[in-house]
């Protein structure tokens, strides 16, 4: 009874207050409606993306994800100078026959730690296949002789193990690669994904010793023998990245070695994933449209950017953009920053030296290369996967006539990819082969190495594949208000995966600037904010763990999941 009495008294006291407050509450609701109306009338954010490779296509995808989550209107235009999506990742078909397997010209493949790319393959139902289906025997060539031959069984073969121990000793087991996984994990922390300059990021993630140390220095310091470093490991680096183990930084070198141990290839080429990034975004894509210049303009006291483009359309209206994301190597792209009011363009975007890569793909009737080219007797067995070394374990000597005694091999790698499923016009099987080199591989060279008349189809591509990753300074990630450069990340780490990470970081930062929130509505704790700052210490180890609770396509990933 007393309880009911207390409740009645409480209602008697509260009810008049609620009645008096109701008009105010209603007025607040009206104000909220007005606020929503004003928000809806705000012009949409406009973002231009230059380049439709890994970085540009994934940037469009992240923008679409973020705008959908936050209910923000964002208009995205993607400009690509080529007639295809993919950037430096392109694939061709032998004899232009799409019933045969595609041959990837640019991309290396996907490793299990390439979490964004593996997640894309899973989400987009993209077929992956083992890169080692051909079962190639491996040989290491120094330009004069084949130093080592290993069967396709790899370290599972006792004979291969014996050969490695006989030539290189027992130095391999001394290396603890745990730090590689710890380093890779840090790429996926949402609290390390937001950075404006790479020096800060390197410091936050504690990568400084790895970045400012060559891979050979790191390996020798960890007990590897010189012969093993420069012949075996050096040949892998040279084959996949076109650089010497004495040039590339330790972190990039370790990632390349991990990819070489086992990776998957995308059926039809890695560009299939980039096409899906764009298809699943709301971006408008303009192929055959080359951006030649970027100019800073001002509209209603707000910084905007205009683009100068070359195209073959009758008419193409180019609006002013709030943000421009450059997703192509700036120097090779030929883009200029016009009328920069504060600083010269050369200082704004300092040049980065890129490695020119030549890839030659062809079909041949020869089941293996000519042994005579490798200074072996005719009829000798030759490996169908040949990597090369510059014999860096001992210095090359220059003879009196100025010629190097031990010249560089004429190619970086030579690999038989697969036996084509279709027979040629003579009913004979052919093999698809890919050669990577520093210079053009001529028809005459192919005839010398594979036999006169034995090459039945050939295609060539050359491009600026990778920046030199010898320890160096970075170009700016954010060279101007609203101007962003994804490829500034490349001197640090140049892979398809890291391009998706760099683009995610930029989109995350743009949304924080414009809408006070990132791709995901993360509310970090005070400790997380402190640990994401410059010079985070050991007490932050728990905070710097990755956002993914699994590898590859498994687990939750920042950007994909919130």
C-alpha positions as CSV (number, residue, x, y, z in Angstrom):
1,X,0.0,0.0,0.0
2,X,2.8,2.4,0.9
3,X,4.6,1.5,-2.4
4,X,1.5,2.5,-4.4
5,X,1.1,5.7,-2.4
6,X,4.8,6.7,-3.1
7,X,4.3,5.9,-6.8
8,X,1.2,8.1,-7.0
9,X,3.0,11.0,-5.3
10,X,5.9,10.6,-7.7
11,X,3.6,10.7,-10.7
12,X,1.8,13.8,-9.3
13,X,5.1,15.6,-9.1
14,X,6.6,14.5,-12.4
15,X,3.5,14.8,-14.7
16,X,3.2,18.6,-14.6
17,X,7.0,18.9,-15.3
18,X,6.6,16.6,-18.4
19,X,3.6,18.6,-19.6
20,X,5.5,21.9,-19.3
21,X,8.5,20.4,-21.0
22,X,6.6,18.9,-23.9
23,X,6.6,22.1,-26.1
24,X,10.4,22.4,-25.6
25,X,10.9,18.8,-26.5
26,X,8.8,19.2,-29.6
27,X,10.7,22.3,-30.5
28,X,14.0,20.4,-30.1
29,X,12.6,17.8,-32.5
30,X,11.8,20.5,-35.0
31,X,15.3,21.9,-34.6
32,X,16.6,18.4,-35.3
33,X,14.5,18.2,-38.4
34,X,15.8,21.6,-39.6
35,X,19.4,20.4,-38.9
36,X,18.9,17.3,-40.9
37,X,17.4,19.4,-43.7
38,X,20.5,21.7,-43.7
39,X,22.8,18.7,-43.7
40,X,21.0,17.2,-46.7
41,X,21.4,20.5,-48.6
42,X,25.1,20.6,-48.0
43,X,26.9,20.0,-51.3
44,X,28.4,16.5,-51.5
45,X,32.1,16.1,-51.0
46,X,34.0,15.6,-54.3
47,X,37.1,13.4,-54.5
48,X,39.2,12.7,-57.6
49,X,41.4,9.6,-57.8
50,X,44.2,9.5,-60.4
51,X,45.0,5.9,-61.2
52,X,43.0,2.7,-61.2
53,X,45.5,0.2,-59.8
54,X,45.6,-1.3,-56.4
55,X,45.8,2.0,-54.5
56,X,43.2,4.0,-56.6
57,X,40.6,1.2,-56.9
58,X,40.8,0.3,-53.2
59,X,40.6,4.0,-52.3
60,X,37.3,4.2,-54.1
61,X,36.1,1.1,-52.3
62,X,37.1,2.5,-48.9
63,X,35.3,5.8,-49.6
64,X,32.1,3.9,-50.6
65,X,32.3,1.8,-47.4
66,X,32.8,4.8,-45.2
67,X,30.2,7.0,-46.8
68,X,27.6,4.2,-46.6
69,X,28.4,3.7,-42.9
70,X,28.1,7.4,-42.0
71,X,25.4,8.4,-44.4
72,X,27.6,11.0,-46.1
73,X,27.2,12.1,-49.7
74,X,30.6,11.7,-51.5
75,X,31.1,11.9,-55.3
76,X,34.1,10.0,-56.5
77,X,35.7,10.2,-60.0
78,X,38.5,7.9,-61.0
79,X,40.8,8.9,-63.9
80,X,42.9,6.2,-65.6
81,X,45.2,6.9,-68.6
82,X,45.2,3.3,-69.8
83,X,42.2,1.5,-71.4
84,X,42.0,-1.0,-68.5
85,X,41.8,-1.2,-64.8
86,X,44.8,-2.6,-63.0
87,X,47.7,-0.1,-63.2
88,X,51.0,-2.0,-63.1
89,X,49.1,-5.3,-62.7
90,X,48.1,-6.6,-66.1
91,X,47.6,-10.1,-67.6
92,X,47.8,-11.4,-71.1
93,X,46.7,-14.7,-72.7
94,X,49.0,-16.7,-75.0
95,X,48.0,-16.2,-78.6
96,X,45.3,-13.9,-77.2
97,X,43.3,-17.1,-76.5
98,X,41.2,-16.6,-73.4
99,X,40.6,-20.3,-73.1
100,X,44.2,-20.6,-71.9
101,X,45.4,-19.5,-68.5
102,X,46.3,-15.8,-68.1
103,X,49.9,-14.8,-67.5
104,X,50.4,-12.1,-65.0
105,X,52.9,-9.4,-66.1
106,X,53.1,-7.2,-63.1
107,X,51.7,-8.6,-59.8
108,X,53.7,-11.3,-58.0
109,X,50.9,-13.1,-56.2
110,X,49.1,-13.1,-52.9
111,X,50.5,-14.4,-49.7
112,X,48.5,-15.5,-46.7
113,X,49.4,-12.2,-44.9
114,X,48.0,-10.1,-47.7
115,X,44.8,-9.7,-45.7
116,X,43.0,-7.0,-47.6
117,X,43.7,-8.7,-51.0
118,X,42.8,-12.2,-49.6
119,X,39.6,-10.8,-48.1
120,X,38.8,-9.2,-51.5
121,X,39.3,-12.6,-53.2
122,X,36.9,-14.2,-50.7
123,X,34.3,-11.4,-50.8
124,X,34.3,-11.1,-54.6
125,X,34.4,-14.9,-55.3
126,X,37.8,-14.6,-57.1
127,X,39.5,-17.9,-57.8
128,X,43.0,-18.4,-56.5
129,X,45.4,-21.1,-57.5
130,X,48.7,-22.4,-56.3
131,X,51.6,-20.6,-57.9
132,X,53.8,-23.7,-57.9
133,X,51.6,-26.1,-60.0
134,X,54.3,-26.4,-62.7
135,X,56.7,-28.2,-60.3
136,X,59.7,-26.4,-61.7
137,X,63.2,-27.5,-60.8
138,X,65.2,-24.4,-59.6
139,X,68.6,-23.3,-60.7
140,X,70.7,-20.3,-59.6
141,X,72.7,-18.8,-62.5
142,X,75.5,-16.2,-62.2
143,X,76.0,-15.5,-65.8
144,X,78.8,-18.1,-66.2
145,X,77.5,-21.2,-64.6
146,X,74.6,-22.7,-62.7
147,X,75.7,-22.6,-59.0
148,X,72.9,-24.7,-57.5
149,X,70.1,-26.9,-58.7
150,X,67.2,-28.0,-56.5
151,X,64.2,-30.2,-57.3
152,X,60.6,-28.9,-57.2
153,X,60.1,-30.7,-53.9
154,X,61.9,-27.8,-52.1
155,X,63.0,-28.4,-48.5
156,X,60.8,-31.5,-48.3
157,X,63.5,-33.3,-50.4
158,X,66.5,-34.7,-48.4
159,X,68.6,-34.3,-51.5
160,X,67.8,-30.6,-51.7
161,X,68.6,-30.2,-48.0
162,X,72.0,-31.9,-48.4
163,X,72.8,-29.7,-51.4
164,X,72.0,-26.6,-49.4
165,X,74.0,-27.7,-46.4
166,X,76.9,-28.8,-48.5
167,X,77.2,-25.4,-50.2
168,X,75.9,-23.0,-47.7
169,X,76.4,-24.6,-44.3
170,X,74.0,-24.6,-41.4
171,X,73.4,-20.8,-41.2
172,X,69.7,-20.9,-42.1
173,X,68.3,-22.3,-38.9
174,X,70.0,-19.5,-36.9
175,X,67.5,-16.9,-38.2
176,X,64.3,-16.2,-36.2
177,X,61.7,-14.7,-38.5
178,X,59.2,-13.9,-35.7
179,X,59.7,-10.2,-36.1
180,X,58.4,-10.4,-39.7
181,X,55.0,-11.5,-38.5
182,X,55.0,-8.9,-35.7
183,X,55.9,-6.2,-38.2
184,X,53.2,-7.3,-40.7
185,X,50.6,-7.4,-37.9
186,X,51.2,-3.7,-37.2
187,X,49.9,-2.8,-40.6
188,X,46.4,-3.8,-39.6
189,X,46.1,-1.9,-36.3
190,X,43.4,0.8,-36.6
191,X,45.4,2.9,-34.3
192,X,48.4,2.8,-36.5
193,X,46.4,3.2,-39.7
194,X,46.0,7.0,-39.3
195,X,49.3,8.7,-40.1
196,X,50.2,11.8,-42.1
197,X,53.9,11.2,-42.6
198,X,55.8,8.0,-42.9
199,X,58.6,8.9,-40.5
200,X,56.0,9.1,-37.7
201,X,54.5,5.8,-38.8
202,X,57.9,4.1,-38.9
203,X,58.6,5.3,-35.4
204,X,55.2,4.4,-34.1
205,X,55.5,0.8,-35.4
206,X,59.2,0.7,-34.4
207,X,60.3,-0.1,-37.9
208,X,63.2,2.3,-37.9
209,X,66.1,-0.3,-37.5
210,X,64.6,-2.4,-40.3
211,X,64.0,0.4,-42.7
212,X,67.5,2.0,-42.3
213,X,69.3,-1.3,-42.7
214,X,69.8,-3.3,-45.9
215,X,68.5,-6.8,-46.0
216,X,72.0,-8.2,-46.4
217,X,73.2,-6.3,-43.4
218,X,70.3,-7.7,-41.4
219,X,70.9,-11.3,-42.5
220,X,74.6,-11.2,-42.0
221,X,74.1,-9.8,-38.5
222,X,71.8,-12.7,-37.8
223,X,74.3,-15.4,-38.7
224,X,73.7,-16.0,-42.4
225,X,76.6,-16.9,-44.5
226,X,77.7,-14.5,-47.3
227,X,77.2,-17.2,-49.9
228,X,73.7,-18.0,-48.8
229,X,72.8,-14.3,-48.6
230,X,74.0,-13.4,-52.1
231,X,73.3,-16.5,-54.0
232,X,70.0,-18.0,-52.7
233,X,68.3,-15.0,-51.0
234,X,69.8,-12.5,-53.3
235,X,68.5,-14.4,-56.3
236,X,65.0,-14.4,-54.9
237,X,65.1,-10.6,-54.3
238,X,66.6,-9.9,-57.8
239,X,64.0,-12.2,-59.4
240,X,61.0,-10.6,-57.7
241,X,62.0,-7.0,-57.1
242,X,64.8,-6.3,-59.5
243,X,67.1,-5.1,-56.8
244,X,70.2,-6.4,-55.0
245,X,70.0,-7.8,-51.5
246,X,72.6,-5.1,-50.7
247,X,70.1,-2.3,-51.8
248,X,66.7,-3.3,-50.5
249,X,65.7,-2.5,-46.9
250,X,65.4,-5.3,-44.4
251,X,61.6,-5.1,-44.0
252,X,60.8,-5.2,-47.7
253,X,63.4,-8.0,-48.2
254,X,61.8,-10.1,-45.5
255,X,58.3,-9.7,-47.0
256,X,59.6,-10.7,-50.4
257,X,61.1,-13.9,-49.0
258,X,57.9,-14.7,-47.2
259,X,56.0,-14.3,-50.4
260,X,58.4,-16.6,-52.2
261,X,57.9,-19.4,-49.7
262,X,54.3,-19.8,-50.8
263,X,51.8,-17.7,-52.5
264,X,48.6,-17.9,-54.6
265,X,47.9,-16.3,-58.0
266,X,44.6,-14.8,-59.1
267,X,42.9,-16.5,-62.0
268,X,42.7,-14.0,-64.8
269,X,45.2,-11.6,-63.0
270,X,45.2,-9.6,-59.9
271,X,43.4,-6.8,-61.7
272,X,40.2,-8.8,-61.3
273,X,40.2,-7.7,-57.6
274,X,40.8,-4.0,-58.6
275,X,37.9,-4.2,-61.1
276,X,35.6,-5.4,-58.3
277,X,36.8,-2.7,-55.9
278,X,35.5,-0.2,-58.4
279,X,32.4,-2.1,-59.4
280,X,31.4,-2.2,-55.7
281,X,32.0,1.4,-55.1
282,X,29.9,4.3,-56.3
283,X,32.8,5.8,-58.3
284,X,32.6,7.0,-61.9
285,X,35.5,5.6,-63.8
286,X,37.1,7.4,-66.8
287,X,39.5,5.2,-68.8
288,X,41.7,6.5,-71.6
289,X,41.8,9.8,-69.6
290,X,45.2,11.1,-68.7
291,X,45.5,13.7,-66.0
292,X,48.4,16.1,-67.0
293,X,48.1,18.8,-64.3
294,X,46.7,19.6,-60.9
295,X,46.0,23.2,-60.0
296,X,45.0,24.7,-56.6
297,X,41.9,26.9,-56.8
298,X,39.7,28.5,-54.2
299,X,35.9,28.5,-54.1
300,X,34.0,30.4,-51.3
301,X,37.1,30.5,-49.1
302,X,37.5,26.7,-49.4
303,X,40.5,25.0,-50.9
304,X,39.7,23.1,-54.1
305,X,41.6,21.4,-56.9
306,X,41.1,21.5,-60.6
307,X,42.4,18.9,-63.1
308,X,43.8,19.3,-66.6
309,X,43.1,16.1,-68.6
310,X,43.7,14.7,-72.1
311,X,40.9,12.5,-73.5
312,X,39.2,11.6,-76.7
313,X,35.6,12.3,-75.6
314,X,33.6,15.0,-77.4
315,X,32.9,16.6,-74.0
316,X,34.0,16.0,-70.4
317,X,33.1,18.4,-67.7
318,X,35.7,18.4,-64.9
319,X,34.5,19.8,-61.7
320,X,36.6,21.3,-58.9
321,X,37.4,18.7,-56.2
322,X,37.7,19.0,-52.4
323,X,40.3,16.3,-52.4
324,X,42.6,14.7,-55.0
325,X,44.2,11.3,-54.4
326,X,47.2,10.6,-56.6
327,X,47.3,6.8,-56.9
328,X,50.1,6.5,-59.5
329,X,53.9,7.0,-59.4
330,X,54.1,10.8,-59.6
331,X,57.3,11.2,-61.7
332,X,56.5,8.5,-64.3
333,X,52.9,9.7,-64.5
334,X,53.9,13.0,-66.1
335,X,51.5,15.0,-63.8
336,X,52.6,18.5,-62.9
337,X,51.3,20.6,-60.0
338,X,50.4,23.9,-61.7
339,X,50.8,27.4,-60.2
340,X,51.7,26.1,-56.7
341,X,51.4,29.3,-54.6
342,X,53.7,28.3,-51.8
343,X,56.4,26.0,-53.0
344,X,58.0,24.7,-56.1
345,X,56.5,21.5,-57.5
346,X,59.9,19.8,-57.5
347,X,60.3,20.4,-53.8
348,X,56.6,19.6,-53.1
349,X,57.0,16.2,-54.8
350,X,60.6,15.2,-54.8
351,X,61.6,12.7,-57.4
352,X,61.8,9.0,-56.6
353,X,64.0,6.7,-58.6
354,X,62.0,3.7,-60.0
355,X,63.3,0.4,-61.3
356,X,62.5,-0.1,-65.0
357,X,61.3,-3.7,-65.4
358,X,61.0,-5.6,-68.7
359,X,58.7,-8.6,-68.8
360,X,58.7,-11.0,-71.8
361,X,56.1,-13.7,-72.0
362,X,56.0,-16.2,-74.8
363,X,55.1,-19.7,-75.8
364,X,57.8,-22.2,-77.0
365,X,58.0,-25.7,-78.3
366,X,61.2,-26.2,-76.3
367,X,60.6,-28.2,-73.1
368,X,63.6,-26.5,-71.5
369,X,66.1,-23.8,-72.4
370,X,69.2,-24.6,-74.5
371,X,71.9,-26.1,-72.2
372,X,74.6,-24.6,-74.3
373,X,73.6,-21.1,-73.3
374,X,74.3,-22.1,-69.7
375,X,77.7,-23.5,-70.6
376,X,76.5,-27.1,-70.3
377,X,76.7,-29.9,-72.9
378,X,73.9,-30.3,-75.4
379,X,71.3,-32.6,-74.0
380,X,71.9,-31.8,-70.4
381,X,69.0,-31.2,-68.1
382,X,68.3,-27.5,-67.4
383,X,66.0,-26.2,-64.6
384,X,62.7,-24.7,-65.8
385,X,62.9,-22.0,-63.1
386,X,66.1,-20.0,-63.2
387,X,66.9,-17.2,-60.8
388,X,70.1,-15.1,-61.0
389,X,72.7,-13.6,-58.8
390,X,75.3,-11.0,-59.2
391,X,77.7,-12.9,-57.0
392,X,77.7,-10.1,-54.4
393,X,79.6,-12.3,-51.9
394,X,82.8,-11.3,-53.7
395,X,83.5,-8.1,-55.6
396,X,83.3,-8.0,-59.4
397,X,86.7,-7.0,-60.9
398,X,87.1,-4.7,-63.8
399,X,89.7,-5.9,-66.3
400,X,92.2,-3.6,-68.1
401,X,89.9,-3.1,-71.1
402,X,87.2,-1.8,-68.8
403,X,85.0,-4.8,-69.1
404,X,83.6,-6.4,-66.0
405,X,85.1,-9.8,-65.4
406,X,81.8,-11.1,-64.0
407,X,79.1,-9.4,-66.0
408,X,75.5,-9.3,-64.7
409,X,73.3,-12.1,-66.0
410,X,71.1,-11.0,-69.0
411,X,67.9,-11.6,-67.1
412,X,66.6,-11.6,-63.6
413,X,64.5,-14.7,-63.7
414,X,63.2,-17.2,-66.3
415,X,60.3,-19.4,-65.5
416,X,58.2,-22.0,-67.3
417,X,54.6,-21.3,-66.2
418,X,52.6,-24.1,-67.6
419,X,52.1,-26.4,-70.5
420,X,49.3,-24.9,-72.6
421,X,46.2,-26.9,-72.7
422,X,45.6,-26.4,-76.4
423,X,47.9,-28.0,-79.1
424,X,49.3,-25.7,-81.7
425,X,48.6,-26.0,-85.4
426,X,51.1,-28.9,-85.7
427,X,49.6,-30.9,-82.9
428,X,52.6,-30.2,-80.6
429,X,52.3,-29.0,-77.0
430,X,53.7,-25.6,-76.1
431,X,54.9,-24.1,-72.9
432,X,54.2,-20.6,-71.6
433,X,57.3,-18.9,-70.3
434,X,57.9,-15.6,-68.5
435,X,61.3,-13.7,-68.3
436,X,61.9,-10.7,-66.2
437,X,64.9,-8.5,-67.1
438,X,66.5,-5.1,-66.8
439,X,66.6,-4.7,-70.6
440,X,64.6,-5.8,-73.6
441,X,64.8,-9.4,-74.5
442,X,65.1,-9.5,-78.3
443,X,63.8,-12.1,-80.7
444,X,67.4,-13.0,-81.5
445,X,68.1,-13.8,-77.8
446,X,65.0,-16.0,-77.6
447,X,66.1,-17.9,-80.7
448,X,69.6,-18.4,-79.2
449,X,68.2,-19.6,-75.8
450,X,65.2,-21.6,-77.0
451,X,66.1,-22.5,-80.5
452,X,65.5,-21.1,-84.0
453,X,61.8,-21.2,-84.8
454,X,60.9,-22.6,-81.4
455,X,59.1,-19.5,-80.1
456,X,55.6,-19.3,-81.4
457,X,54.1,-16.2,-79.8
458,X,55.6,-13.4,-77.8
459,X,54.4,-10.3,-75.9
460,X,56.5,-7.7,-74.1
461,X,55.8,-5.0,-71.5
462,X,58.1,-2.5,-69.7
463,X,57.2,-0.1,-67.0
464,X,58.5,1.6,-63.8
465,X,57.7,-1.3,-61.5
466,X,59.1,-0.4,-58.1
467,X,60.9,2.5,-56.4
468,X,64.3,1.7,-55.2
469,X,63.8,0.7,-51.6
470,X,67.4,1.4,-50.4
471,X,67.0,3.5,-47.2
472,X,65.9,7.0,-48.3
473,X,63.6,9.8,-47.5
474,X,59.9,9.7,-48.4
475,X,57.9,12.0,-50.7
476,X,55.0,13.6,-48.7
477,X,51.8,11.7,-48.1
478,X,49.9,14.9,-47.9
479,X,51.7,17.5,-50.1
480,X,49.0,20.1,-49.9
481,X,45.6,20.8,-48.3
482,X,43.3,18.2,-49.9
483,X,46.1,16.7,-52.0
484,X,47.1,13.1,-51.2
485,X,49.7,10.7,-52.6
486,X,49.2,7.0,-52.0
487,X,52.4,6.0,-53.7
488,X,54.5,7.9,-51.2
489,X,54.3,4.7,-49.2
490,X,56.2,2.7,-51.9
491,X,59.8,3.5,-51.0
492,X,58.9,2.0,-47.6
493,X,57.0,-1.1,-48.9
494,X,55.9,-1.7,-52.5
495,X,53.2,-4.4,-52.8
496,X,49.6,-4.5,-53.9
497,X,48.6,-5.1,-50.2
498,X,50.5,-2.1,-48.9
499,X,48.9,0.1,-51.5
500,X,45.5,-0.9,-50.1
501,X,46.7,-0.1,-46.6
502,X,48.1,3.3,-47.7
503,X,44.8,4.1,-49.5
504,X,42.8,3.1,-46.4
505,X,44.9,5.4,-44.3
506,X,44.3,8.3,-46.6
507,X,40.5,7.8,-46.9
508,X,40.4,7.3,-43.1
509,X,42.2,10.7,-42.6
510,X,40.0,12.5,-45.2
511,X,36.8,11.3,-43.4
512,X,38.2,12.5,-40.0
513,X,39.0,15.9,-41.5
514,X,35.6,16.3,-43.2
515,X,33.2,14.4,-40.9
516,X,35.1,14.0,-37.6
517,X,35.1,10.2,-38.0
518,X,37.1,7.6,-39.9
519,X,36.1,4.6,-42.1
520,X,34.9,2.9,-39.0
521,X,33.4,4.9,-36.0
522,X,36.2,4.0,-33.6
523,X,36.2,5.7,-30.2
524,X,39.8,5.1,-28.9
525,X,40.6,5.1,-25.2
526,X,43.1,7.6,-23.7
527,X,45.7,4.9,-23.7
528,X,45.1,4.0,-27.4
529,X,45.5,7.7,-28.3
530,X,48.7,8.0,-26.3
531,X,50.1,4.8,-27.8
532,X,49.3,5.9,-31.3
533,X,51.5,9.0,-30.7
534,X,55.1,9.5,-31.5
535,X,57.6,7.1,-29.8
536,X,55.1,4.6,-28.2
537,X,56.9,2.4,-25.7
538,X,56.7,-1.2,-24.6
539,X,53.6,-0.6,-22.5
540,X,51.7,-0.2,-25.7
541,X,52.2,-3.7,-27.0
542,X,48.6,-4.7,-26.3
543,X,47.2,-1.6,-28.1
544,X,49.4,-2.1,-31.2
545,X,47.9,-5.6,-31.9
546,X,46.3,-6.0,-35.3
547,X,42.6,-5.3,-35.8
548,X,42.3,-8.7,-37.5
549,X,41.7,-11.7,-35.2
550,X,42.8,-14.1,-38.0
551,X,45.0,-14.4,-41.1
552,X,44.2,-13.9,-44.7
553,X,40.5,-13.7,-45.5
554,X,39.6,-14.8,-42.0
555,X,38.9,-12.7,-39.0
556,X,37.8,-9.0,-38.7
557,X,39.7,-6.4,-40.7
558,X,39.6,-2.7,-40.1
559,X,37.8,-1.1,-43.1
560,X,36.0,-4.2,-44.0
561,X,34.4,-4.7,-40.6
562,X,33.5,-2.3,-37.9
